[in-house]
Amino acid sequence: MKYKVLLTGKNDSAIDDFFMQMGDNFEVLTTSTRYEDIARHMTYFVPDIFVYCLYNESRDDIVQIANLKFRLSKANIPLVIIGLKEDCDEFERIAVNAANLTLYRPMAVGVIQEKLISLLKERRFLEVVDTQSANAAAARKAAEQQAARKEEPAQRKHVLVVDDNAMMLKVIKEHLHDKYDVATAASGKIALKFLERKRTDLILLDYEMPDESGPAVLEKLRASDETKDIPVIFLTGVTESKKIKEALVLKPQSYLLKPVDRDKLMAAIAKEIG
């Protein structure tokens, strides 16, 4: 049986090793570091494992891979990084806890194969165990819900996401769509126009945007009787304490640093609107 491996990254030497020396165990395919490209290959190639072959990768590329972590986890696809120690350390500094396995080069091809196959076999075993447990838990939960359900479920809450980065809008919408109704706006002006016609329960607002910044948008929201009580959570790539203090003076409900961690995002929203 061959495992399917989806490869990306700038380390051509590591990628060549997969194609030229690991064909007996792996069926391999390469993709770019673009989120849409990787997502499309995940859908049509259906890999067993995703390997990022690192070599002087840009911060933007690493962030895009980190933003894929939720999608990979949902599909039970482990993320493995391969590269020199300094490249791997830089990835892990930016994308904390994103990799399921880190392999430092130089490393013998046989050892790489062994470690990847071991990881896959372990996850397959755990998947079987988890499935059995999940089926039993799901049956219990369904019975409990059936017994407890006395009325129609409450209407889904609505979240408006405001960010000038189209990729960030897409990632956050994917994080939220299972639980919330989500609308997106690429600027503060578009968001304010939206709120003239419709209501939302919470706003995720980018702190730094061209033309009209997040703080400027928040001031307008607070100045209107129609929008002053809507909870606002800032999304910011800024880590300077001075900037963060400036944001908190405006009294948003919270703020989250980019790249946004899905669990922290869901917890922050749930705290405000359930």
Buried (B, 14 or more C-beta within 10 A) or exposed (E): EEBBBBBBBBBEEBBEBBEEBBEEBBBBBBBEBEBEEBBEBBEEBEBBBBBBBBBEBEEEBBBBBBBBBBBBBEEEBBBBBBBBEEBBEBBBEBBEEBBBBBBBBEEEEEEBBEBBBEBBEEBEEEEEEEEEEEEEEEEEEEEEEEEEEEEEEEEEBBBBBBBBBEBBBBBBBBBBEEBBBBBBBBBBBBBBEBBEEEEBBBBBBBBBBEEBBBBEBBEBBBEEEEBEEBBBBBBBBBEEEEBBEEBEEBEBBBBBBBBBBBEEBBEBBEEBBE
